[in-house]
Amino acid sequence: MAITVWLKRLFIIGGVGLLSLAGWLWLTMLSPWFYDRPENLADIEQRPHQVFVYGTLRYAPIRFVVMGSFGDPEKATLEGYQRDGLDLSPQPGSDVEGLLLHVDADELARLDRYERLGIRYERMEITLSDGRRAWVYLRLPTLENTFVPDADLPIALVP
């Protein structure tokens, strides 16, 4: 009897945990809230695009949740950069292994939202080691420790 009570509790707690995780994923990756595309960004061209990914988007389940597809991934290498956590920085002689995704304009818009284009990352076109051109998301410079000039008190600007 005691075992069935614990199993019911475990089932309920597990269900609540899964629903919470699904809600969090939807809010952070897909919902229309928490991200407004900056107006200064160019419109996305309605054509096929290629995107080089090197972080969390290398994992198929995350790509599917973010884009609604897997992006037909191929292994790819970006030369002249090194990976610093989830960021890239130029580094001659280094290379970053990742995936090349083939996406349409709607999927690229969903990737822009996931990467917080214009807020956290910028999307730049790069040349991969095999000569193909692709978009890559590069972290925008942080504004930490930047001070407002001519202010009575130094005020740090934090995005």
Secondary structure, 3 states (H helix, E strand, C coil): CHHHHHHHHHHHHHHHHHHHHHHHHHHHHHCCCCCCCCCCCCCCCCCCEEEEECCHHHCHHHHHHHHCCCCCCEEEEEEEEEEECCEEEEEEEEEEEEEEEEECHHHHHHHHHHHCECCCEEEEEEECCCCCEEEEEEECCCCCCCECCCCCCCCECCC
